[in-house]
Amino acid sequence: EDHRLMSKQHLYLCKLASSSPIPDASRGRNLRLRSVGAISYSRTSPSRSISPSLLLPWLSELYTPELEECMEIPFIIVWLSSRNSFGAYSFQIFLFAISFAVGFPRLFRHKLAEMAETDKNIEIWKVKKLIRALEAARGNGTSMISLIMPPRDQVSRVTKMLGDEYGTASNIKSRVNRQSVLGAITSAQQRLKLYNKVPPNGLVLYTGTIVTEDGKEKKVTIDFEPFKPINASLYLCDNKFHTEALNELLESDDKFGFIVMDGNGTLFGTLSGNTREVLHKFTVDLPKKHGRGGQSALRFARLRMEKRHNYVRKTAELATQFFINPATSQPNVAGLILAGSADFKTELSQSDMFDQRLQAKILNVVDVSYGGENGFNQAIELSAEILSNVKFIQEKKLIGKYFEEISQDTGKYVFGVEDTLKALEMGAVETLIVWENLDINRYVLKHSTSGETVIKHLRKDQETDQNNFLDSATSTELEVQEKISLLEWFANEYKRFGCTLEFVTNKSQEGSQFCRGFGGIGGILRYQLDLRAFDELSDEEYDEDSE
């Protein structure tokens, strides 16, 4: 398989697969972990059974949290321990089935979830970029049409409406403005003919004549299906494009989980946008602290602690049930808020019974005066600022992880355009981090005589220097074959390199430091990589070729 398509866990498993074979010298047999958990045999003498005692130490040594996430290794070990011996063929079938039924689906579902999140972030970035371009555009008169159709709208209705508008626009007195408006309406009608029905998420169409920076008029038509359903319905002719509905698309619709826990019971709820939902609630009757009991005081205290323990365990189990998606084995909420009026919330957050995947999602632990739904409402109010900054927090964590790799000098980091692109080509980049306003263009330049192509990445100030468009050896002018924003190129090509793409801002302290100190582009690597060694090797090869 292509190593660039694998995540860190994939590579870890494959590294284990190539390690020393499982010892089975007593039967003249070697077993080697192949792929992700499938066992193959190389027989040197016939045998009908394998002793689990030979496998248990090996499996125990392999057992790590990374493996536990992908394959049910504890389950395999328990299964082996419960049997004295078993047929070699049945073991092969068993482990083969486990690897495919448990390991592979988890790995691929997890990878698909990561890819879906990355795709969503890229769509958001594209919409942001489009909004900036549309808001900057201006036209003469009212020749710029903004048309938005919600899902389940009818194309025929809008086509008829545009026909009526065409008749009305024919009465505009100004000849120039009339022609511009009629041309825009005609462009909209022609573009709508490409659609038999409105796409599932609706349709956005902008068309008209804009005035460029050098004062020339230019016709533009932009139509696309939003990355999520758009509920607005709009038709406006103006001297600008209206992007209010697109800005609403960028508002976060992430779902957040709430656990409101006190001495009387627990409530599980979610908040998405302005919609809150109570998933489940239950009550408990816990004994209170008291100083009576005489010789039984210790027994009463022990019973009380046991009931508290069972209460926390039940809450932790229900939290996993409500906030972990069984299909992907990943949290179905963007963050988790623990609230309550006693120490239960803190005890839950620090408990080993609380799922580690959910512990990583805890955004805040808040004190509320009530339990139940009143406590839920109060927890939402107290967490409003944190919830509004979730993307901000995620960005700080991502860049913090990047800075940690640098501070520890692990060699698993890269920064700068050239080094990052080299690491991408080698398939070494696990997470590509770029500033969302990175102003660098990618040029494909062609030598007019030799036909060779050169790729350069230039900032705005470098584009004005003509030396960047000349061949260094012959001073021949290079022909521009293609010019594209580097950000847009990343958005189109990142999947080819098997990495995830993360856009960051410069609004946080970490983000600002990343943009100013590292040029706004870098990556976290899958494995340690010394690019300087590769550069030295390339120079040596070049010198040998020259000789």
N, C-alpha and C positions, 0 to 999 in steps of 0.2 A: 504494500500500500504506500501511497505517497506520504512521506513523513510530514509534509507541510500541511496536510489536512488533519493532522492529529493535534489534540490538546496536550497539555503537560502530562495529564494522567495517562493518555494513550502512550506517550513516549516512555513513561515510567514503566508501564506494563511490558512494552516491547523490550526495554532494557533488561527487565527480569527474565523475559523469554529467552534471551541469548546468554544467560548466566549458566553456571555449571549444572549438568544434568542431575536429576534425583538419583541418589545412590541405591542400587539394588544388586550389589555384587553377588549376594548369595544365590541369586537366580540368573546371573549372567545377563542382566537386562538393564538398559538405561531408559529412563523416561525423561522427556524434555518438554518443558512448557512451551507450546507453540501458539502463535496468534495471541489471543487473550484468554487463556485458560484451557484450550483444547490439548489433550494429552495424546502423544503419538508414541509408538513403541518401536524399538529396534531390537529384535529378538536375536540372541545368540544361542539360546537353548530353549526348548519348549517348557512352558509352565502354565498352570491353570489358575494360580492365585497369587496375590501380592499381599504382603504383610503391611497393615496400616502403620505399624510402629516405625517402618522405614520412612513413611511419608510425613508423619506428624511433625517431627522436628523441622523438616524442610518447610512445611506449610506454616508452622508457627513462626519461623524466621522471616517468611515472606509477609506475614500479616502486618499491615500498616493501615493508618486511616485512609490513605489514598486508595488502597485496594478495597477497603471496606465499602467505600462509596460506589465502586464500580461492580464488585462481585461479592457475593455472600460468602466470603472466606470463613467467618465464624461458623456459618451453617455447615460448610464442608467439613471443618474440623470436628464439630460435634457429631456429624453423621459418621465420620471415620471412627471416632472414638467409641461409638455405640456398636461397632461390629468388630469381631475378631479378625475375620478374613472374608474376602469376597472375590468373585471371579474377576479376572483382569478385563474381560470384555465388558462386563456390566459396569465396572468402574470407568472405563473409557467412555461408554455411552452416557453415564451419569454426568461426568465432568464436562463432556462435550455439550450436553443439554444445558447444564448450568451456565456455561460460558455464553451460549447463544440466547437462552431464555432470560438470563439475568444480566450478564455482563454487557453484551453488545447493545441491547435495547436501552439500557441506562446510559451508556456512553454516547450513543447517537442521539437519544432524546435530550441529554444534557447539552450536547454540541448544537443541536437544532435550536434549543431554547436560547443559547448564547447568540447564534446567528440571527434569530428573529429579533432579539433586543438590539443587536448592532444594526440590522436593517432599519429598524424603527428610528434609531438615532440618526442614521444617514438621511432618512426621509425628512426628519425634523430639520436637519441642517439644510437640506435642499429647499424646503419651504422658507426657512429664514433668509436664505440667499435670494430666493425669488421675491420675497416681500421687500427686501432692500432695493432690488432693481425696479420693482413696480412702483414703489413709493417715490423713487427718484425721477421717474418718467413724467414728462409733462407734454401736453399737446396744445394746439391752437383750437379755440372754440370748444365745442362739446363732441369731439370726434373720437373719444376713448370710451369703449363699452366694457363694463364689468358685468358678467353674467354668471350666476351661481345657481345650480339646480340640485336640490336635495335628492336623496335616494327615493325611489318609487315615483318620482315626477315623470311626466310624459314629454318625450321629445316633440311630439306633434303639437302639444299645447304651446311650447316655447317657439316652435317654428311659425305657428299661426300668429303669435304675439309679435314676432319680429317682422312678419309681413305687414301687420297693422302699423308698426312703428315706421316701416319704410314709407308707407303712404303719408304718414304724418310728417316725416322728415323732408319729404319732397316740397313742403311749403316753406322751408327755411329761406329767408330772404337773401342772406349772404351766400353767394355762389360757391366760394371757397369752402366755407363751413358746411354747406349743404352736400357738396361732393364728398367731403371727408366723412361725414356722418353716414351717407348712403353707402360709401365704400366699406366702412366698418360693419354696417348691418349686413351687407352682402357677404363679407368675409365670415361673419358669425354664422350666417345661413349655410354657407358652403361647408364650414367645419362641422356643423351639426349633422350634415348628411352622412358623415362617417360613422355615426352612432345609430344603431337600431333601437337601443334603449339606454336609459341612464344607468351608468355603472353602479355597482352595489354601494359604493361610498359617496355617490353623487358625482357631479361634474362641475369643474371650474373653467371658465373661458374668459380670457382677456384679449381684446383686439382693438386696433385703432392706429392712428398715425401719430407718432411721437416726434418731438424735436430733439435731435442729437446735440452733443456738446459743441459741434462746429456749426450749428444753426441749420442743418439740413433736415428734411422730413424723411421719416422712415416708417414703413408699415410693419407692425408686429402682430402676431397672433400666437397666443399661448393657451393650450388646453390640456388638462390633466385630471386624473382621478385622485382625490386626496388619499392620504395613507390611513385615514379613519373617517367614518361617516360625518358629513357636514350637514347640519340641520337648517342652515340659512337658505333663504330664497331671495335672490337679488337680481335686479336689472336696472342699471344706471348708465346714462350718457353724461359724461363730464369732461373736464380738461385734465383729469387725473384718474388713475385706477384706484378703486376702493378695495382695501385689503383687510378691513376690520374682521371679516369672517375668517380669513386665514390666520390672523393673530389668535383668534379663539381656539383654533386647532392646536396651537402650541401650548395652550394651558394644560397643565398636568392633569391626567385622569388616572394616575396611579392609585392602586387600592392599598390602604393601610389597615393593619390589624390592631385591635384593641383587646386587652385582657384586663378587666376590672375585677380585682380580687380583694375581698376583705374577710372578716371573721364570720359573715353570714352567708356568703356564697360568691359565685364567680359569674361574670358575664363575658361572652365572646362576641365581638362585633367588628364591623369593617366600615371604613369611610372612603368613598371615592368621589372626588369633586365635592359637590354639596349634598351627596346622598349618603346617609348612614343606614346601616342595617344591623339588626341584632341577630346573630347566628344561633346562639344558644345561651341559656342561663340555668343555673341550678343553685339550690340552697343547701346549707350544711348546718348541723347543730353541734358545735364544738364545745366541750367543757371549758369553763372559765378557770382562771387561776384562783386558788383559795389556800388559806393557811390551816384548814382543818384536816382531819383524817387520822390523827394520832399515828399509830404504827403503820397505817395504810397510806400515809401521805406520799411516800415514794412510789407506791403502786399507782396511786391516782395520777401522779405527775407523769409516770411512764405511759399510762393509758392515754393521757392528754397528748403527749408528744407523738404517740403512735397514730392517734386520729389526725393530728396536724400533718404528719408525714403522709398518711393516706390521702388527705385532702390535696396536698401539693402534687402527689403522684397522679391523682385523677385529673387535676387541672393540666398537668404537663401532657398527659396522654390525649386529652381532648384538644389541646392546642395543636398537637401534631395532626390530629384528625381534621381540624378545620383549616389550618394554615399551611399544610404540606399537600401539594398536588400529587396524588398517587400515580398519575400517568408519567410525570417527569421526575418525581422524587425531589422536587425543588419547591421552595416556598412560593405560594401563590399571592403573596403580598410584597409590596416594595419596602415596607418597614413595619416594625412592631412597637407599640406603646404599652407599657405595663403601668397600671394605675391601681390605687387602693388606699385605704385609710390605716392600714396596719403594716407589719413587717412581712406579710405574706408575699407581696410583689417582689421584694428584694430576695427573699428566700427562694422564690421560684426562679428568678433570673440567675441565681448562683448554684442552683441545684443540678446535680449530675443527671437527674431524671428529665430535665428540660432539653429538648432536641437541640443539638449543636447547630444545626442549620438555622433554627429560629433564634438562637442566642446571637448569632452573627447579624441578625436583622433588627435587633433591639435598637431603637433610636433614642428612647428616653424612658425614664422611670419617674412617674409623677405622683405626688400625694394629693388625694381628693378627699373631700369631707363626707362623701356619700358612697354608697355602693349601688349596684344595679344601674338602671338607665340614667338616673340623675348623675351618678358618678361618671357614666359614659359621656354625657354631655359636657361635664366639667373637664374631663380628660381631653376632649377635643379642643376646648377653649384654651387650656393650658399648653397644648402641644401645637397650636396654630403656627407659631413662628418656626418651629422645627420642621413641621410638615411642609411648609412653603419653601424650605431650604434643603429638601431631600437631595435634589440634583447637586446642589452646592456641596452637601456632605459627601456624596458619592464621588464627586470630583476631587475633593480634598483627600479622600482615602486612596483614590487611584494614584494621584501625583505623590502622595505620601509614600506609597509602596515603591514608586519609581525612585524617589529620593533615598529610600532605605537601601535599595540595591546599590546606589552610588556610594552612600556613606559606608557601607560594609565592604565595598570594593569586590563584589561578587563576580564581576565580569559579565553579568547577565543584564546589561543595559547598553543602550546606544543613543546617541543624540547627533543632531545636525543632519542636513539633507543627504549628503553623499554617503555617510556611514550608515544611516538608516536605510537607504535604498539598497546598499550592498547587503546588509543583513536580511532585508526582505527577499532579495533574489536568492539568497542561500536558504530560505525557509526557516530562519532562526527566530523571527519575530513572533512572539505570542500575542502581545497587545501593542498596537500602533497608536500612539498618542499624538494628536495634532491640535494646534490652536485653531478655533473655528474661523478666525479672521486672518489666517496665514496668507500673506499677499505675495505668493511666489507662483510664477507661471512655468509650465513645462514646454520647452521648445524642441521640436524635431527638425534639425537642420540638415540639409543635403549639400554635398560638395558638387559643384556644377560639372567638373571635369571627371573626377574619379567615381562619382556616384555614391560615395560612402555617406552614411548618415551619422550625425552626431546629436546626442541628447544633452541639452543644457537646462538648468533650473535657475531662473533669474528673478531677482526682486525688481520692483518698479524702477529704482534708481539705476540698476544695472542694465535695464532695457534701453536706456538712452545712450549707453556707451557702445558705439559701433564696433569697437574691437571685439566685443563678445559675439559678433556675427561674422567674424573673419577667421579664416583658417590660420592657425598659429604658425604653420610651416611655410605656406605659400602666400599668405595675406590675401587669398582669394575670398571674395564675398560668398557667404553661405546662404543658400535659398531656404526660406522658412516653409517647411512642409506642413507643420501642424503646430498650433498654439492652444494650450488648454491650461486652466487653473490646476495647480498641483493638488489642491483639495478635491477638485472634481475628479481628477485622475485616480486619486486614492479611493474615492467613493465607488468608482466603476471597477477598479482592479484589485481591491484588497482581498477578495475571496480567492483570487489566483495564488496568493501567497499564504493562504491558510491561517490568517491572523484575524483578530478582532480589531475593529477600528473605533476609537473613542475620541470624540470632540470635546475639548475643554475650553473654558473661558479664562480671562485674566482678571476676574472679579475677586477671586480669593487670593490670599497672600501666596499660597503655594502655586496657584495658576499664574499669577503675575511673575513670580520667580522663574517658573518654567518658560514663560514666553520671553522674558528679558535675558535670562542667563543661558538658555539652551536653544534659543532660536525658534521656539514654538513647535518643535518636532522632535520626537524621540520614540523609543520603544523598550518594552520589557522583553527580554529574550527567553527562549525555552531552555537554553543551555549556555554555558560560559563560552564566550567567543572573543578572541583577540584579533581585531581587524588590522591592527598594525603589523602583526605577523604575516597576514595575507598580503598586505601591501609590500612588505619587504621581499616576500617570496616572488611576487609579481615583478618587482624591480630586478631581482636576480635573473629571472627567466628572460626578461627583456634584454639585460646585459649580455646573456649567453647568446641570444638570437642575434644581437648586434655584432658580436665577435665572429 
